[in-house]
Protein backbone atom coordinates (compact mmCIF):
# COMPACT_ATOMS: atom_id res chain seq x y z
CA UNK A 1 0.00 0.00 0.00
CA UNK A 2 1.33 3.40 -0.92
CA UNK A 3 1.76 5.90 1.77
CA UNK A 4 3.14 9.34 2.06
CA UNK A 5 6.24 7.76 3.64
CA UNK A 6 7.20 5.45 0.77
CA UNK A 7 10.27 7.53 -0.02
CA UNK A 8 11.79 7.07 3.43
CA UNK A 9 15.41 6.10 2.70
CA UNK A 10 16.65 4.94 6.00
CA UNK A 11 14.75 2.04 7.53
CA UNK A 12 16.87 0.30 10.17
CA UNK A 13 14.08 -2.27 10.56
CA UNK A 14 15.15 -3.81 7.20
CA UNK A 15 18.00 -5.47 9.04
CA UNK A 16 15.74 -6.80 11.79
CA UNK A 17 13.15 -8.59 9.69
CA UNK A 18 14.04 -12.13 10.68
CA UNK A 19 16.46 -14.01 12.87
CA UNK A 20 18.69 -14.89 9.94
CA UNK A 21 19.43 -11.32 8.97
CA UNK A 22 19.61 -10.25 12.62
CA UNK A 23 22.37 -12.80 13.12
CA UNK A 24 24.13 -11.54 9.99
CA UNK A 25 24.48 -8.04 11.40
CA UNK A 26 25.00 -8.96 15.06
CA UNK A 27 27.94 -7.03 16.50
CA UNK A 28 28.71 -8.91 19.69
CA UNK A 29 28.77 -12.55 20.63
CA UNK A 30 29.10 -14.35 23.90
CA UNK A 31 31.24 -17.46 23.72
CA UNK A 32 31.82 -20.07 26.35
CA UNK A 33 35.54 -19.31 26.08
CA UNK A 34 34.77 -15.89 27.57
CA UNK A 35 33.59 -17.40 30.84
CA UNK A 36 35.27 -18.24 34.13
CA UNK A 37 33.36 -20.00 36.93
CA UNK A 38 33.93 -19.11 40.60
CA UNK A 39 34.18 -22.18 42.87
CA UNK A 40 33.96 -22.17 46.68
CA UNK A 41 36.06 -24.77 48.48
CA UNK A 42 35.45 -25.42 52.16
CA UNK A 43 37.53 -27.35 54.70
CA UNK A 44 36.01 -30.62 55.92
CA UNK A 45 34.62 -33.67 54.24
CA UNK A 46 31.45 -34.70 52.47
CA UNK A 47 30.18 -31.13 52.25
CA UNK A 48 28.01 -29.68 49.51
CA UNK A 49 26.29 -26.64 51.01
CA UNK A 50 24.00 -24.52 48.94
CA UNK A 51 24.51 -20.81 49.63
CA UNK A 52 21.09 -19.53 50.71
CA UNK A 53 21.33 -16.21 48.87
CA UNK A 54 22.85 -17.83 45.76
CA UNK A 55 20.63 -20.63 44.48
CA UNK A 56 22.56 -23.37 42.58
CA UNK A 57 25.91 -22.18 43.97
CA UNK A 58 27.55 -24.48 46.51
CA UNK A 59 30.49 -24.70 48.87
CA UNK A 60 32.27 -28.01 48.26
CA UNK A 61 34.73 -29.91 50.38
CA UNK A 62 37.64 -31.22 48.32
CA UNK A 63 36.35 -34.82 48.40
CA UNK A 64 33.22 -33.66 46.55
CA UNK A 65 34.77 -31.08 44.23
CA UNK A 66 34.66 -33.64 41.42
CA UNK A 67 30.88 -33.11 41.23
CA UNK A 68 31.35 -29.47 40.28
CA UNK A 69 34.37 -30.04 38.04
CA UNK A 70 32.54 -32.76 36.08
CA UNK A 71 29.48 -30.53 35.68
CA UNK A 72 31.60 -27.60 34.48
CA UNK A 73 33.45 -29.72 31.95
CA UNK A 74 30.17 -31.17 30.73
CA UNK A 75 28.91 -27.63 30.11
CA UNK A 76 32.14 -26.72 28.32
CA UNK A 77 33.66 -24.54 31.02
CA UNK A 78 37.37 -25.16 31.53
CA UNK A 79 38.40 -22.26 33.75
CA UNK A 80 37.72 -21.74 37.43
CA UNK A 81 38.60 -19.15 40.02
CA UNK A 82 38.90 -20.61 43.51
CA UNK A 83 37.77 -19.14 46.83
CA UNK A 84 38.56 -20.90 50.09
CA UNK A 85 36.79 -21.21 53.41
CA UNK A 86 39.44 -22.52 55.85
CA UNK A 87 38.89 -24.65 58.96
CA UNK A 88 40.31 -21.92 61.17
CA UNK A 89 40.84 -18.20 60.81
CA UNK A 90 43.25 -15.98 62.70
CA UNK A 91 44.46 -12.41 62.83
CA UNK A 92 46.94 -12.79 59.97
CA UNK A 93 45.07 -15.30 57.82
CA UNK A 94 47.66 -18.07 58.27
CA UNK A 95 45.73 -20.62 56.21
CA UNK A 96 46.09 -18.37 53.15
CA UNK A 97 49.86 -18.73 53.09
CA UNK A 98 50.16 -22.33 54.27
CA UNK A 99 51.25 -24.95 51.75
CA UNK A 100 48.54 -27.12 53.29
CA UNK A 101 45.88 -24.41 53.26
CA UNK A 102 42.46 -25.13 51.83
CA UNK A 103 43.22 -23.49 48.49
CA UNK A 104 46.64 -25.06 48.11
CA UNK A 105 45.07 -28.49 48.67
CA UNK A 106 42.27 -27.73 46.22
CA UNK A 107 44.72 -26.60 43.52
CA UNK A 108 46.74 -29.81 43.89
CA UNK A 109 43.60 -31.93 43.73
CA UNK A 110 42.20 -30.22 40.64
CA UNK A 111 45.47 -30.10 38.74
CA UNK A 112 46.16 -33.77 39.46
CA UNK A 113 42.67 -34.95 38.56
CA UNK A 114 41.58 -32.53 35.83
CA UNK A 115 44.51 -31.57 33.67
CA UNK A 116 42.18 -29.69 31.29
CA UNK A 117 40.99 -27.24 33.92
CA UNK A 118 42.80 -23.91 34.15
CA UNK A 119 43.00 -22.94 37.80
CA UNK A 120 42.98 -19.29 38.82
CA UNK A 121 43.23 -18.30 42.47
CA UNK A 122 41.75 -15.31 44.23
CA UNK A 123 44.58 -13.72 46.17
CA UNK A 124 43.25 -11.93 49.23
CA UNK A 125 43.14 -12.40 52.96
CA UNK A 126 39.52 -11.63 53.83
CA UNK A 127 38.38 -15.25 53.81
CA UNK A 128 41.23 -16.24 56.15
CA UNK A 129 41.37 -13.47 58.75
CA UNK A 130 39.22 -13.63 61.87
CA UNK A 131 38.38 -9.92 61.47
CA UNK A 132 37.32 -10.39 57.83
CA UNK A 133 39.47 -7.60 56.38
CA UNK A 134 41.66 -8.02 53.31
CA UNK A 135 44.98 -7.60 55.08
CA UNK A 136 47.00 -7.12 58.25
CA UNK A 137 45.36 -4.74 60.70
CA UNK A 138 47.48 -2.05 62.36
CA UNK A 139 45.78 0.70 64.38
CA UNK A 140 42.32 -0.27 63.20
CA UNK A 141 43.01 -0.22 59.46
CA UNK A 142 44.55 -2.52 56.88
CA UNK A 143 48.29 -1.84 56.72
CA UNK A 144 49.23 -1.64 53.05
CA UNK A 145 52.87 -2.66 53.02
CA UNK A 146 52.70 -5.37 55.67
CA UNK A 147 49.85 -6.87 53.68
CA UNK A 148 52.00 -6.89 50.51
CA UNK A 149 54.49 -9.23 52.17
CA UNK A 150 51.66 -11.64 52.99
CA UNK A 151 50.29 -11.45 49.47
CA UNK A 152 53.72 -12.39 48.12
CA UNK A 153 53.77 -15.46 50.34
CA UNK A 154 50.20 -16.33 49.33
CA UNK A 155 50.88 -16.22 45.57
CA UNK A 156 54.09 -18.18 45.87
CA UNK A 157 52.28 -20.94 47.77
CA UNK A 158 49.53 -20.97 45.13
CA UNK A 159 52.12 -21.19 42.36
CA UNK A 160 53.96 -24.00 44.14
CA UNK A 161 50.69 -25.90 44.44
CA UNK A 162 50.22 -25.60 40.67
CA UNK A 163 47.96 -22.56 40.08
CA UNK A 164 47.85 -21.47 36.43
CA UNK A 165 47.09 -17.80 37.12
CA UNK A 166 46.70 -15.59 40.20
CA UNK A 167 44.09 -12.89 40.70
CA UNK A 168 44.82 -10.44 43.53
CA UNK A 169 41.64 -8.76 44.77
CA UNK A 170 42.69 -6.86 47.88
CA UNK A 171 43.14 -3.37 46.35
CA UNK A 172 46.45 -2.74 48.12
CA UNK A 173 48.74 -0.13 46.54
CA UNK A 174 51.71 -1.71 44.80
CA UNK A 175 50.06 -5.13 44.96
CA UNK A 176 50.88 -6.10 41.38
CA UNK A 177 54.56 -5.24 41.50
CA UNK A 178 54.93 -6.98 44.87
CA UNK A 179 53.27 -10.10 43.52
CA UNK A 180 55.19 -10.04 40.22
CA UNK A 181 58.46 -9.77 42.14
CA UNK A 182 57.44 -12.53 44.54
CA UNK A 183 56.56 -14.87 41.70
CA UNK A 184 59.67 -14.05 39.66
CA UNK A 185 61.98 -14.49 42.64
CA UNK A 186 60.67 -18.03 43.04
CA UNK A 187 60.97 -19.05 39.41
CA UNK A 188 57.35 -18.41 38.45
CA UNK A 189 57.88 -15.69 35.90
CA UNK A 190 55.47 -17.29 33.44
CA UNK A 191 52.43 -17.26 35.73
CA UNK A 192 50.12 -14.43 34.63
CA UNK A 193 48.45 -11.96 36.98
CA UNK A 194 44.82 -11.03 36.46
CA UNK A 195 44.47 -7.92 38.60
CA UNK A 196 41.23 -6.89 40.24
CA UNK A 197 42.57 -3.45 39.36
CA UNK A 198 39.35 -1.46 39.42
CA UNK A 199 37.35 -2.82 42.31
CA UNK A 200 34.65 -0.76 43.91
CA UNK A 201 33.43 -0.82 47.48
CA UNK A 202 30.12 -2.38 46.57
CA UNK A 203 27.02 -3.66 48.32
CA UNK A 204 26.67 -6.10 45.43
CA UNK A 205 29.24 -8.34 47.20
CA UNK A 206 26.79 -9.12 50.01
CA UNK A 207 25.87 -12.69 49.02
CA UNK A 208 29.52 -13.57 48.34
CA UNK A 209 30.44 -12.60 51.86
CA UNK A 210 27.88 -15.10 53.08
CA UNK A 211 29.32 -17.70 50.70
CA UNK A 212 32.92 -17.05 51.70
CA UNK A 213 32.21 -16.09 55.31
CA UNK A 214 34.21 -12.91 54.81
CA UNK A 215 32.12 -10.01 56.11
CA UNK A 216 34.37 -7.54 57.94
CA UNK A 217 33.72 -7.64 61.69
CA UNK A 218 34.30 -3.93 62.09
CA UNK A 219 34.17 -1.02 59.69
CA UNK A 220 33.98 -1.50 55.94
CA UNK A 221 36.33 -1.78 52.98
CA UNK A 222 36.17 1.87 51.94
CA UNK A 223 39.78 2.63 52.86
CA UNK A 224 40.98 0.25 50.15
CA UNK A 225 38.14 -0.43 47.69
CA UNK A 226 37.04 2.39 45.39
CA UNK A 227 34.26 4.93 45.70
CA UNK A 228 31.43 3.97 43.27
CA UNK A 229 31.18 7.60 42.18
CA UNK A 230 34.63 7.65 40.54
CA UNK A 231 35.59 7.00 36.92
CA UNK A 232 38.93 8.76 36.44
CA UNK A 233 40.33 7.10 39.54
CA UNK A 234 39.39 3.75 37.98
CA UNK A 235 41.44 4.50 34.88
CA UNK A 236 44.31 5.55 37.14
CA UNK A 237 44.14 2.24 39.03
CA UNK A 238 44.08 0.31 35.75
CA UNK A 239 47.07 2.18 34.31
CA UNK A 240 49.08 1.72 37.50
CA UNK A 241 48.55 -2.03 37.31
CA UNK A 242 49.53 -2.07 33.65
CA UNK A 243 52.80 -0.37 34.63
CA UNK A 244 53.33 -2.77 37.52
CA UNK A 245 53.13 -5.75 35.18
CA UNK A 246 49.53 -6.99 35.28
CA UNK A 247 48.57 -9.27 32.38
CA UNK A 248 44.79 -8.85 32.55
CA UNK A 249 42.85 -5.96 34.07
CA UNK A 250 39.56 -6.59 35.84
CA UNK A 251 36.66 -4.30 36.62
CA UNK A 252 34.35 -5.31 39.44
CA UNK A 253 31.35 -5.34 39.81
CA UNK A 254 30.16 -5.51 36.19
CA UNK A 255 26.53 -4.59 35.63
CA UNK A 256 26.43 -1.28 37.45
CA UNK A 257 29.92 -0.42 36.10
CA UNK A 258 29.61 -0.96 32.34
CA UNK A 259 30.86 2.58 31.73
CA UNK A 260 34.04 1.73 33.63
CA UNK A 261 34.56 -1.42 31.56
CA UNK A 262 34.34 0.68 28.37
CA UNK A 263 36.73 3.30 29.65
CA UNK A 264 39.29 0.76 30.80
CA UNK A 265 39.04 -1.00 27.44
CA UNK A 266 39.71 2.25 25.61
CA UNK A 267 42.60 3.23 27.82
CA UNK A 268 44.60 0.00 28.02
CA UNK A 269 45.87 -2.62 25.62
CA UNK A 270 45.51 -5.57 27.99
CA UNK A 271 42.60 -8.00 27.91
CA UNK A 272 39.79 -6.69 30.11
CA UNK A 273 37.90 -8.94 32.49
CA UNK A 274 34.84 -8.12 34.52
CA UNK A 275 33.34 -9.81 37.55
CA UNK A 276 29.59 -10.37 37.35
CA UNK A 277 29.36 -10.46 41.14
CA UNK A 278 27.22 -12.32 43.62
CA UNK A 279 24.59 -9.60 44.13
CA UNK A 280 24.03 -9.33 40.38
CA UNK A 281 23.50 -13.08 40.29
CA UNK A 282 21.21 -13.18 43.31
CA UNK A 283 18.96 -10.41 41.99
CA UNK A 284 18.28 -12.30 38.80
CA UNK A 285 17.76 -15.60 40.61
CA UNK A 286 15.40 -14.05 43.15
CA UNK A 287 13.28 -12.22 40.60
CA UNK A 288 13.13 -15.37 38.46
CA UNK A 289 12.07 -17.49 41.44
CA UNK A 290 9.20 -15.09 41.95
CA UNK A 291 8.25 -15.46 38.31
CA UNK A 292 8.88 -11.78 37.67
CA UNK A 293 11.49 -12.14 34.92
CA UNK A 294 12.66 -14.76 32.43
CA UNK A 295 15.86 -15.99 34.07
CA UNK A 296 17.70 -17.29 31.00
CA UNK A 297 16.90 -14.26 28.90
CA UNK A 298 17.85 -11.73 31.56
CA UNK A 299 21.04 -13.67 32.24
CA UNK A 300 22.06 -13.67 28.57
CA UNK A 301 21.15 -10.01 28.13
CA UNK A 302 23.27 -9.07 31.14
CA UNK A 303 26.25 -11.10 29.94
CA UNK A 304 26.10 -9.68 26.40
CA UNK A 305 25.98 -6.16 27.86
CA UNK A 306 29.36 -6.83 29.51
CA UNK A 307 30.82 -8.04 26.20
CA UNK A 308 29.33 -5.03 24.43
CA UNK A 309 30.89 -2.69 26.98
CA UNK A 310 34.29 -4.18 26.15
CA UNK A 311 34.88 -7.12 28.47
CA UNK A 312 36.91 -9.92 26.91
CA UNK A 313 36.48 -12.18 29.91
CA UNK A 314 33.53 -12.57 32.30
CA UNK A 315 33.75 -14.20 35.70
CA UNK A 316 30.22 -15.32 36.48
CA UNK A 317 28.22 -17.68 38.69
CA UNK A 318 26.12 -18.19 35.54
CA UNK A 319 29.05 -19.75 33.64
CA UNK A 320 27.64 -23.28 33.57
CA UNK A 321 24.07 -22.19 32.86
CA UNK A 322 25.05 -19.72 30.12
CA UNK A 323 27.46 -22.15 28.50
CA UNK A 324 24.83 -24.90 28.42
CA UNK A 325 22.46 -22.52 26.65
CA UNK A 326 25.15 -21.42 24.18
CA UNK A 327 25.88 -25.05 23.38
CA UNK A 328 22.28 -25.44 22.20
CA UNK A 329 22.30 -22.64 19.62
C1 LIG B 1 37.73 -10.56 48.06
C2 LIG B 1 36.68 -10.80 47.05
C3 LIG B 1 35.34 -10.41 47.14
C4 LIG B 1 34.73 -10.85 45.96
C5 LIG B 1 35.70 -11.50 45.20
N1 LIG B 1 36.91 -11.42 45.88
C6 LIG B 1 34.57 -9.79 48.23
C7 LIG B 1 34.89 -8.50 48.79
O1 LIG B 1 35.70 -7.73 48.28
O2 LIG B 1 34.29 -8.25 49.82
C8 LIG B 1 33.29 -10.63 45.63
C9 LIG B 1 32.73 -11.47 44.58
C10 LIG B 1 31.25 -11.47 44.51
O3 LIG B 1 30.52 -10.68 45.15
O4 LIG B 1 30.77 -12.32 43.76
N2 LIG B 1 38.50 -11.65 48.28
Boltz pocket constraint, residues with backbone or C-beta under 6 A from the ligand:
constraints:
  - pocket:
      binder: B
      contacts: [[A, 122], [A, 123], [A, 124], [A, 125], [A, 126], [A, 127], [A, 169], [A, 170], [A, 204], [A, 205], [A, 206], [A, 207], [A, 208], [A, 209], [A, 214], [A, 276], [A, 277], [A, 278], [A, 279]]
      max_distance: 6.0
